Amino acid sequence: MIRQAVELKVKTTVYSTILKVLLPFLLVFGLLFTIVFFLLMMADQLTGEQKNPVQGGKATNVSKEVLRYQSTVKKYTKEYGISQYTDIILAIMMQESGGRGDDPMQASESHCGTVGCIKKPEKSIQLGTKNFAQQLKKAKGDLKTAIQSYNFGGGFIDYVNQRGGHYTKELAMNFSKRQYQKLAHTGIYHCIRPEAVPVNACYGDVGYVDAVLKYYDFTSPVQGKGKWTTPIEGAVEVTSGFGTRTWEDGSKENHKGLDFGCINRVTPIYAPRKGKVIYSEFHKNKNGAPGYGNLVILQHGKGLYTGYAHLFETNVREGQAIKEGQQIGVCGSTGHSTGPHLHFEVKTSEWGGHLNPQSVLDFRGR
């Protein structure tokens, strides 16, 4: 008995010693595990916000007829797992009908192939929301592709996915043009946007995304890196990059800046750093053809200039000193433009020496 007691005491002492030695390491390991887990959760949340610029935004300037359906829209966005897109659905409804009629989401054609088959507003909202949820999933969360497909149909998503998987106004124009070539003989399609007429992009509404988003206020800008603030308010999306770009017909073009999607006559344009206005007027090419449209050029120092093209209107005059973050104009589609956007250039002289703006911009936005 004495021997057993001694052995037990020895074992207890050994275990106690081991525990005392290991306990600090276990506590440190547990703390590190908790910190790493928390950081991973935060990183996942931030990544999700970047992929989903709709979070934090809300419908704006929608009619009282649309707002009366807000609770119904919430009901069905929750049912189809897209609660964060409730206000996008309200914006779509505003564009489709202004909240009026028996089919406020204009869901009849996609549901039964004919206009006017839906006679109950709630049924319209249910089917319209379900359709958008399906389009959003198929578009892998690319919001603008899903919005445009609500007008064009799901075939547009296949078209986009085969060409990079992200919406651009150029893709919408090219898809509309292609579809119109196939269906023009039916006589049921016609151009509803002036910019669509010259290229026969008359299938659906090539300006649908901009039309919907004018009823939506983005408040979650995209994170990025750089030395300057962004020249455009809201969720920043580059719709066309710097350098050589290839059109659907195989022709190539040297794109001298970055294009940012924006809402026509609404989105403010800002100076990304202080400078002086050296050009502020309507620009045409040497042959008199439409060029940059309403254009502002700022000089930021010796050998450093920025340009802001296709503005709806400018807020500055030549010779004026500009502070960083000061508004210099409003988004537009003037000059040679396929739709509302900001064409932004960084260069070493007033008209040449173009640099990639990605090297200096900060996509954290305003």
C-alpha positions in Angstrom: 0.0 0.0 0.0 2.8 2.3 0.9 4.6 1.6 -2.4 1.4 2.3 -4.3 0.9 5.5 -2.5 4.5 6.6 -3.2 4.1 5.7 -7.0 0.8 7.7 -7.1 2.4 10.6 -5.5 5.3 10.5 -7.9 3.0 10.3 -10.9 0.9 13.1 -9.6 4.0 15.2 -9.1 5.2 14.4 -12.6 1.9 15.2 -14.2 1.7 18.4 -12.2 5.1 19.4 -13.3 4.3 18.6 -17.0 1.0 20.6 -16.7 2.9 23.6 -15.2 5.4 23.5 -18.1 2.8 23.0 -20.9 0.1 25.3 -19.5 1.7 28.6 -20.7 2.2 27.0 -24.2 -1.4 25.8 -24.3 -2.6 29.3 -23.3 -0.5 31.0 -25.9 -1.6 28.5 -28.6 -5.2 29.0 -27.7 -4.8 32.8 -27.9 -3.0 32.6 -31.2 -5.7 30.2 -32.6 -8.4 32.7 -31.5 -6.6 35.6 -33.1 -6.0 33.7 -36.4 -9.6 32.6 -36.5 -10.8 36.1 -35.9 -8.5 37.5 -38.6 -9.7 34.9 -41.1 -13.3 35.8 -40.4 -12.6 39.5 -40.9 -10.7 38.8 -44.1 -13.6 36.7 -45.4 -16.0 39.5 -44.5 -13.9 42.1 -46.2 -13.5 39.9 -49.3 -17.2 39.4 -49.4 -17.8 43.1 -49.3 -15.4 43.8 -52.1 -17.1 41.1 -54.3 -20.5 42.5 -53.4 -20.5 46.3 -53.8 -24.3 46.4 -53.2 -23.9 46.0 -49.4 -24.6 49.2 -47.6 -26.4 50.8 -50.5 -30.1 51.7 -50.7 -32.8 52.6 -53.1 -33.1 56.4 -53.7 -35.5 58.6 -55.6 -38.0 55.8 -56.0 -41.8 56.5 -56.1 -44.2 56.0 -53.3 -45.9 53.4 -55.5 -42.6 51.4 -55.4 -42.1 52.0 -51.6 -45.5 50.5 -50.8 -44.2 47.1 -52.0 -41.1 47.3 -49.8 -42.3 44.8 -47.2 -43.4 42.4 -50.0 -40.0 42.6 -51.7 -38.3 42.0 -48.4 -40.4 38.9 -48.0 -39.3 37.4 -51.2 -35.7 38.5 -51.2 -35.5 36.7 -47.8 -37.2 33.6 -49.3 -34.7 33.4 -52.2 -31.7 34.2 -50.1 -30.8 37.6 -51.4 -32.0 39.9 -48.6 -29.1 42.3 -49.2 -30.5 43.0 -52.7 -33.9 44.2 -51.5 -33.2 47.8 -52.6 -31.8 46.7 -55.9 -35.1 44.9 -56.6 -36.9 48.2 -55.7 -34.6 50.1 -58.1 -35.4 47.5 -60.9 -39.2 47.9 -60.1 -38.8 51.7 -60.4 -37.2 51.3 -63.8 -39.7 48.7 -65.0 -43.0 50.3 -64.0 -42.5 52.9 -61.3 -44.6 50.6 -59.1 -47.7 50.9 -61.2 -50.0 48.3 -62.7 -50.7 44.6 -61.9 -47.2 43.5 -63.0 -44.8 46.0 -61.3 -41.7 43.8 -61.9 -42.8 43.2 -65.6 -42.2 39.5 -65.0 -44.9 38.3 -67.4 -42.7 37.8 -70.4 -40.0 35.8 -68.6 -42.6 33.8 -66.8 -45.0 32.8 -69.6 -43.6 34.2 -72.8 -46.2 36.9 -73.3 -46.8 40.4 -71.9 -49.6 40.8 -69.4 -50.2 37.3 -68.2 -49.5 38.2 -64.5 -52.5 40.0 -62.9 -51.4 40.2 -59.2 -48.6 42.5 -58.0 -47.4 40.1 -55.3 -47.1 37.3 -57.9 -45.1 39.7 -60.1 -42.8 40.6 -57.3 -42.3 36.9 -56.3 -41.5 35.8 -59.8 -39.3 38.9 -60.6 -37.3 38.4 -57.4 -36.9 34.7 -58.1 -35.7 35.4 -61.6 -33.2 38.0 -60.4 -31.9 35.6 -57.7 -31.4 32.9 -60.4 -29.6 35.4 -62.7 -27.4 36.6 -59.9 -26.3 33.0 -59.1 -25.7 32.3 -62.8 -23.6 35.5 -63.1 -21.6 34.4 -60.0 -22.5 37.5 -58.1 -21.6 40.0 -60.8 -24.3 42.5 -60.0 -24.3 44.5 -63.3 -24.4 41.4 -65.4 -27.4 40.1 -63.4 -29.2 43.5 -63.7 -28.6 43.6 -67.5 -29.8 40.0 -67.9 -33.1 41.0 -66.2 -33.6 43.0 -69.4 -31.7 40.9 -72.0 -32.4 37.4 -70.6 -30.1 34.7 -69.3 -28.3 34.4 -72.6 -26.4 37.6 -71.8 -24.8 35.9 -68.8 -23.4 33.1 -71.0 -22.1 35.7 -73.4 -20.4 37.6 -70.5 -19.0 34.5 -68.9 -17.3 33.5 -72.2 -15.6 36.9 -72.2 -14.2 37.3 -68.8 -17.2 37.1 -66.5 -17.6 40.8 -65.8 -20.1 43.3 -67.1 -19.0 46.1 -69.4 -21.1 48.5 -71.4 -19.2 47.3 -74.5 -20.4 43.7 -73.9 -23.9 44.9 -73.5 -23.7 46.9 -76.8 -22.1 44.0 -78.7 -24.7 41.4 -77.4 -27.6 43.7 -78.3 -26.2 44.2 -81.8 -25.7 40.4 -82.3 -29.2 39.6 -81.1 -30.8 42.3 -83.2 -29.1 41.0 -86.3 -30.9 37.7 -85.6 -34.3 39.1 -84.7 -34.6 42.3 -86.7 -36.9 40.6 -89.1 -39.6 40.1 -86.4 -40.2 43.9 -86.4 -40.7 43.9 -82.6 -37.4 45.5 -81.6 -36.3 49.1 -82.0 -33.5 51.3 -80.6 -34.5 53.1 -77.4 -31.1 54.7 -76.6 -29.5 57.2 -79.0 -26.0 55.7 -78.5 -27.5 52.3 -79.8 -28.7 53.7 -83.2 -25.3 54.0 -85.0 -24.3 50.4 -84.3 -27.8 48.8 -84.5 -27.7 47.7 -80.8 -31.5 47.6 -80.8 -32.2 44.4 -78.9 -33.4 45.3 -75.4 -32.1 48.3 -73.5 -28.3 48.7 -73.7 -28.6 51.5 -71.0 -30.6 49.3 -68.6 -27.8 49.0 -65.9 -27.3 52.8 -65.7 -31.1 53.3 -65.8 -31.6 51.0 -62.8 -28.6 52.2 -60.8 -29.7 55.8 -61.0 -32.3 54.7 -58.4 -29.6 53.2 -56.1 -27.0 54.8 -53.9 -23.8 52.9 -53.4 -22.2 53.5 -50.0 -19.6 50.7 -49.9 -16.6 51.7 -52.1 -14.0 49.1 -53.2 -10.7 48.8 -51.3 -7.5 49.3 -53.2 -4.0 50.6 -53.2 -2.3 53.8 -54.4 -1.2 57.3 -53.7 -4.2 59.3 -54.9 -7.9 59.3 -54.0 -10.3 58.0 -56.6 -11.8 60.6 -59.1 -15.3 59.2 -58.8 -17.8 58.8 -56.0 -19.4 55.5 -54.9 -18.4 51.8 -55.6 -15.5 52.0 -58.0 -15.7 49.7 -61.0 -13.2 49.8 -63.9 -15.2 49.0 -67.0 -12.3 49.2 -69.5 -8.6 49.0 -68.6 -5.5 50.7 -69.8 -3.7 49.5 -72.9 -4.7 47.5 -76.0 -8.3 46.3 -76.1 -9.9 44.1 -78.7 -13.4 44.6 -80.1 -15.8 41.9 -81.1 -14.9 42.4 -84.8 -11.2 41.7 -84.0 -10.1 45.3 -84.4 -7.7 46.6 -81.7 -7.5 50.0 -80.0 -4.9 51.6 -77.7 -7.0 52.7 -74.7 -5.1 55.5 -73.1 -6.8 55.6 -69.7 -9.2 53.8 -67.4 -13.0 53.9 -67.8 -15.1 53.9 -64.7 -18.8 53.1 -64.8 -21.0 55.9 -63.4 -24.6 57.2 -63.5 -25.3 59.8 -66.2 -25.9 63.3 -65.0 -25.6 62.1 -61.4 -22.2 60.8 -60.3 -19.8 63.6 -59.1 -16.3 63.6 -60.5 -13.4 64.7 -58.2 -9.8 65.8 -58.5 -7.7 62.9 -57.0 -5.0 65.5 -56.0 -4.5 69.2 -56.0 -3.7 70.9 -59.3 -4.5 73.7 -61.8 -7.1 73.6 -64.6 -5.4 74.0 -68.0 -8.3 72.9 -70.2 -12.1 72.9 -69.6 -14.2 72.9 -72.7 -15.9 70.6 -75.2 -13.3 68.7 -77.1 -13.4 67.6 -80.8 -10.9 65.7 -82.9 -8.8 67.6 -85.5 -11.2 66.5 -88.2 -14.2 67.9 -86.3 -15.5 64.5 -85.2 -16.7 63.9 -81.7 -13.7 63.4 -79.3 -13.5 63.5 -75.5 -16.7 65.6 -75.2 -16.7 67.8 -72.1 -13.1 67.5 -71.0 -11.1 68.8 -68.0 -7.3 68.6 -67.9 -5.5 69.3 -64.6 -1.7 70.0 -64.2 -0.4 68.7 -60.9 3.2 69.7 -61.4 6.0 69.6 -63.9 5.4 66.6 -66.2 2.2 65.4 -64.5 -1.3 65.8 -65.9 -4.7 64.2 -65.6 -7.7 64.2 -67.9 -11.4 63.6 -67.3 -13.5 63.0 -70.4 -17.1 62.6 -71.5 -18.4 64.7 -68.6 -22.1 65.8 -68.7 -21.0 69.1 -67.3 -17.8 70.7 -65.8 -17.7 72.7 -62.6 -14.3 74.5 -63.2 -12.7 77.0 -65.5 -9.3 77.3 -67.1 -6.7 78.8 -64.7 -8.5 77.8 -61.5 -6.6 76.2 -58.6 -8.1 72.9 -57.5 -7.9 71.2 -54.2 -7.7 67.4 -53.7 -11.2 66.0 -53.5 -12.8 69.1 -55.1 -15.6 68.3 -57.6 -14.7 69.2 -61.1 -17.7 67.8 -63.0 -20.5 65.3 -63.4 -20.5 61.9 -65.1 -21.8 61.9 -68.7 -21.6 60.5 -72.2 -20.6 63.4 -74.3 -18.3 63.2 -77.3 -17.3 59.8 -78.8 -18.9 57.6 -76.1 -20.9 54.4 -76.0 -22.6 55.2 -72.7 -22.1 57.1 -69.4 -18.7 56.6 -68.0 -15.6 58.6 -66.8 -12.5 58.2 -69.0 -9.6 59.0 -66.8 -6.0 59.6 -68.0 -2.7 60.2 -66.3 0.1 61.6 -68.6 3.4 63.4 -68.7 2.2 66.2 -71.0 -1.1 67.9 -71.8 -1.9 65.6 -74.8 0.7 62.8 -74.6 2.9 60.5 -72.5 0.0 58.4 -71.2 0.7 56.3 -68.1 -1.4 53.6 -66.5 -3.6 55.3 -63.8 -3.6 52.1 -61.8 -0.1 53.0 -60.6 -1.3 56.0 -58.6 -5.0 55.6 -57.8 -6.4 54.6 -54.5 -9.6 52.6 -55.0 -10.8 53.1 -51.4 -13.0 55.8 -52.9 -14.6 58.6 -51.0 
